[in-house]
């Protein structure tokens, strides 16, 4: 990663409030701001549980539907015969 790209990423993290930067001469000291990350983690954890529960329910429904389709007798298809032209 180039220095310019790293600098852009650090600036984006700083603008988002995820890090605090202190400049000492040519040295930039970055400290992690844990509170916003903890908030993001809590939010993501809620939606992880939400979607996991929903997807598990969908999987159950699809498996039940497959089981019903396998258990139901399949109707026999009849093929219509076509007349032969002379």
FIKOLZA-1660 file (N, C-alpha, C; in steps of 0.1 Angstrom, whole numbers, plus 5000, padded with zeros to 4 digits):
% residues 86
   i   px   py   pz ch aa at
   1 5009 4988 5000  A  X  N
   1 5000 5000 5000  A  X CA
   1 5009 5012 5000  A  X  C
   2 5006 5022 4992  A  X  N
   2 5014 5034 4991  A  X CA
   2 5011 5043 5004  A  X  C
   3 5021 5052 5006  A  X  N
   3 5019 5061 5017  A  X CA
   3 5007 5070 5015  A  X  C
   4 5004 5074 5003  A  X  N
   4 4992 5082 5000  A  X CA
   4 4979 5075 5004  A  X  C
   5 4979 5062 5000  A  X  N
   5 4967 5054 5003  A  X CA
   5 4965 5052 5018  A  X  C
   6 4976 5049 5025  A  X  N
   6 4976 5047 5039  A  X CA
   6 4971 5060 5046  A  X  C
   7 4976 5071 5041  A  X  N
   7 4972 5084 5047  A  X CA
   7 4957 5087 5045  A  X  C
   8 4952 5083 5033  A  X  N
   8 4937 5084 5031  A  X CA
   8 4929 5076 5040  A  X  C
   9 4934 5063 5042  A  X  N
   9 4926 5054 5051  A  X CA
   9 4927 5060 5066  A  X  C
  10 4938 5065 5070  A  X  N
  10 4939 5070 5083  A  X CA
  10 4930 5082 5085  A  X  C
  11 4930 5091 5075  A  X  N
  11 4921 5103 5075  A  X CA
  11 4906 5099 5076  A  X  C
  12 4903 5088 5068  A  X  N
  12 4889 5084 5068  A  X CA
  12 4885 5078 5082  A  X  C
  13 4894 5071 5088  A  X  N
  13 4892 5065 5102  A  X CA
  13 4891 5077 5112  A  X  C
  14 4899 5087 5110  A  X  N
  14 4899 5098 5119  A  X CA
  14 4886 5106 5117  A  X  C
  15 4881 5108 5105  A  X  N
  15 4869 5115 5103  A  X CA
  15 4857 5108 5108  A  X  C
  16 4858 5094 5108  A  X  N
  16 4847 5086 5114  A  X CA
  16 4847 5085 5129  A  X  C
  17 4858 5091 5135  A  X  N
  17 4859 5091 5150  A  X CA
  17 4864 5078 5155  A  X  C
  18 4870 5070 5147  A  X  N
  18 4875 5056 5151  A  X CA
  18 4889 5057 5156  A  X  C
  19 4896 5067 5152  A  X  N
  19 4910 5069 5158  A  X CA
  19 4912 5084 5161  A  X  C
  20 4922 5086 5170  A  X  N
  20 4926 5100 5173  A  X CA
  20 4941 5101 5169  A  X  C
  21 4944 5111 5162  A  X  N
  21 4957 5113 5157  A  X CA
  21 4964 5125 5163  A  X  C
  22 4976 5123 5167  A  X  N
  22 4984 5134 5173  A  X CA
  22 4997 5135 5164  A  X  C
  23 5000 5147 5160  A  X  N
  23 5012 5149 5152  A  X CA
  23 5023 5154 5160  A  X  C
  24 5035 5147 5160  A  X  N
  24 5047 5151 5167  A  X CA
  24 5058 5153 5157  A  X  C
  25 5059 5165 5152  A  X  N
  25 5069 5166 5141  A  X CA
  25 5065 5159 5129  A  X  C
  26 5073 5150 5124  A  X  N
  26 5070 5142 5112  A  X CA
  26 5063 5129 5116  A  X  C
  27 5061 5126 5129  A  X  N
  27 5055 5114 5134  A  X CA
  27 5041 5116 5137  A  X  C
  28 5032 5107 5132  A  X  N
  28 5018 5108 5135  A  X CA
  28 5015 5096 5145  A  X  C
  29 5010 5099 5156  A  X  N
  29 5006 5089 5166  A  X CA
  29 4991 5087 5165  A  X  C
  30 4987 5075 5163  A  X  N
  30 4973 5072 5162  A  X CA
  30 4969 5063 5173  A  X  C
  31 4957 5067 5179  A  X  N
  31 4952 5059 5190  A  X CA
  31 4938 5054 5186  A  X  C
  32 4935 5042 5189  A  X  N
  32 4922 5036 5186  A  X CA
  32 4911 5042 5196  A  X  C
  33 4900 5046 5190  A  X  N
  33 4888 5050 5199  A  X CA
  33 4879 5038 5199  A  X  C
  34 4879 5031 5211  A  X  N
  34 4872 5019 5212  A  X CA
  34 4857 5020 5213  A  X  C
  35 4852 5031 5219  A  X  N
  35 4838 5032 5221  A  X CA
  35 4830 5032 5208  A  X  C
  36 4833 5039 5197  A  X  N
  36 4825 5038 5185  A  X CA
  36 4826 5024 5179  A  X  C
  37 4837 5017 5181  A  X  N
  37 4838 5003 5176  A  X CA
  37 4829 4994 5184  A  X  C
  38 4828 4996 5197  A  X  N
  38 4819 4988 5205  A  X CA
  38 4805 4990 5201  A  X  C
  39 4801 5003 5198  A  X  N
  39 4788 5005 5194  A  X CA
  39 4785 4998 5180  A  X  C
  40 4794 4999 5171  A  X  N
  40 4793 4992 5158  A  X CA
  40 4792 4977 5161  A  X  C
  41 4799 4971 5170  A  X  N
  41 4799 4957 5173  A  X CA
  41 4785 4953 5178  A  X  C
  42 4780 4961 5187  A  X  N
  42 4767 4958 5193  A  X CA
  42 4756 4958 5182  A  X  C
  43 4757 4968 5173  A  X  N
  43 4747 4970 5162  A  X CA
  43 4748 4958 5153  A  X  C
  44 4760 4954 5149  A  X  N
  44 4762 4943 5140  A  X CA
  44 4758 4930 5147  A  X  C
  45 4760 4928 5160  A  X  N
  45 4756 4916 5167  A  X CA
  45 4741 4914 5166  A  X  C
  46 4734 4925 5168  A  X  N
  46 4719 4925 5168  A  X CA
  46 4715 4919 5154  A  X  C
  47 4720 4925 5144  A  X  N
  47 4716 4921 5130  A  X CA
  47 4721 4907 5126  A  X  C
  48 4732 4903 5132  A  X  N
  48 4737 4890 5130  A  X CA
  48 4726 4880 5135  A  X  C
  49 4722 4882 5148  A  X  N
  49 4712 4873 5154  A  X CA
  49 4699 4874 5146  A  X  C
  50 4695 4886 5142  A  X  N
  50 4682 4888 5135  A  X CA
  50 4682 4880 5122  A  X  C
  51 4693 4881 5114  A  X  N
  51 4694 4874 5101  A  X CA
  51 4696 4860 5102  A  X  C
  52 4704 4856 5112  A  X  N
  52 4706 4841 5115  A  X CA
  52 4692 4835 5118  A  X  C
  53 4684 4841 5127  A  X  N
  53 4671 4835 5130  A  X CA
  53 4662 4834 5118  A  X  C
  54 4662 4845 5110  A  X  N
  54 4654 4845 5098  A  X CA
  54 4658 4835 5088  A  X  C
  55 4671 4834 5085  A  X  N
  55 4676 4824 5076  A  X CA
  55 4674 4810 5080  A  X  C
  56 4675 4807 5094  A  X  N
  56 4672 4794 5099  A  X CA
  56 4658 4790 5097  A  X  C
  57 4649 4800 5099  A  X  N
  57 4635 4798 5097  A  X CA
  57 4632 4795 5082  A  X  C
  58 4638 4802 5073  A  X  N
  58 4637 4800 5059  A  X CA
  58 4642 4786 5055  A  X  C
  59 4653 4782 5060  A  X  N
  59 4658 4768 5057  A  X CA
  59 4648 4758 5062  A  X  C
  60 4643 4759 5074  A  X  N
  60 4633 4750 5079  A  X CA
  60 4621 4749 5070  A  X  C
  61 4616 4760 5065  A  X  N
  61 4604 4760 5056  A  X CA
  61 4607 4753 5043  A  X  C
  62 4619 4756 5037  A  X  N
  62 4623 4750 5025  A  X CA
  62 4625 4735 5026  A  X  C
  63 4630 4731 5037  A  X  N
  63 4632 4716 5039  A  X CA
  63 4618 4709 5041  A  X  C
  64 4609 4716 5048  A  X  N
  64 4596 4710 5050  A  X CA
  64 4589 4710 5036  A  X  C
  65 4590 4720 5028  A  X  N
  65 4584 4720 5015  A  X CA
  65 4590 4709 5006  A  X  C
  66 4603 4707 5007  A  X  N
  66 4609 4696 4999  A  X CA
  66 4604 4683 5004  A  X  C
  67 4602 4681 5017  A  X  N
  67 4597 4668 5022  A  X CA
  67 4583 4666 5018  A  X  C
  68 4575 4676 5018  A  X  N
  68 4561 4675 5013  A  X CA
  68 4560 4671 4998  A  X  C
  69 4569 4677 4990  A  X  N
  69 4569 4674 4976  A  X CA
  69 4573 4660 4973  A  X  C
  70 4583 4655 4981  A  X  N
  70 4587 4641 4979  A  X CA
  70 4577 4631 4984  A  X  C
  71 4569 4635 4994  A  X  N
  71 4559 4626 5000  A  X CA
  71 4547 4625 4991  A  X  C
  72 4543 4636 4984  A  X  N
  72 4531 4636 4976  A  X CA
  72 4533 4628 4963  A  X  C
  73 4523 4620 4960  A  X  N
  73 4524 4612 4947  A  X CA
  73 4525 4622 4935  A  X  C
  74 4533 4618 4926  A  X  N
  74 4534 4626 4914  A  X CA
  74 4524 4621 4904  A  X  C
  75 4516 4631 4898  A  X  N
  75 4506 4626 4888  A  X CA
  75 4513 4622 4875  A  X  C
  76 4507 4611 4869  A  X  N
  76 4513 4606 4857  A  X CA
  76 4510 4615 4845  A  X  C
  77 4519 4617 4837  A  X  N
  77 4517 4626 4825  A  X CA
  77 4513 4617 4814  A  X  C
  78 4503 4622 4807  A  X  N
  78 4499 4615 4795  A  X CA
  78 4504 4622 4783  A  X  C
  79 4508 4615 4773  A  X  N
  79 4513 4621 4761  A  X CA
  79 4503 4619 4750  A  X  C
  80 4499 4630 4744  A  X  N
  80 4489 4629 4733  A  X CA
  80 4496 4624 4721  A  X  C
  81 4489 4615 4714  A  X  N
  81 4495 4610 4701  A  X CA
  81 4490 4619 4690  A  X  C
  82 4500 4621 4681  A  X  N
  82 4497 4629 4670  A  X CA
  82 4493 4621 4658  A  X  C
  83 4484 4625 4650  A  X  N
  83 4480 4618 4638  A  X CA
  83 4491 4619 4627  A  X  C
  84 4492 4608 4619  A  X  N
  84 4502 4608 4609  A  X CA
  84 4495 4612 4596  A  X  C
  85 4502 4621 4588  A  X  N
  85 4496 4626 4576  A  X CA
  85 4502 4617 4565  A  X  C
  86 4493 4614 4554  A  X  N
  86 4497 4606 4543  A  X CA
  86 4500 4614 4531  A  X  C
% end
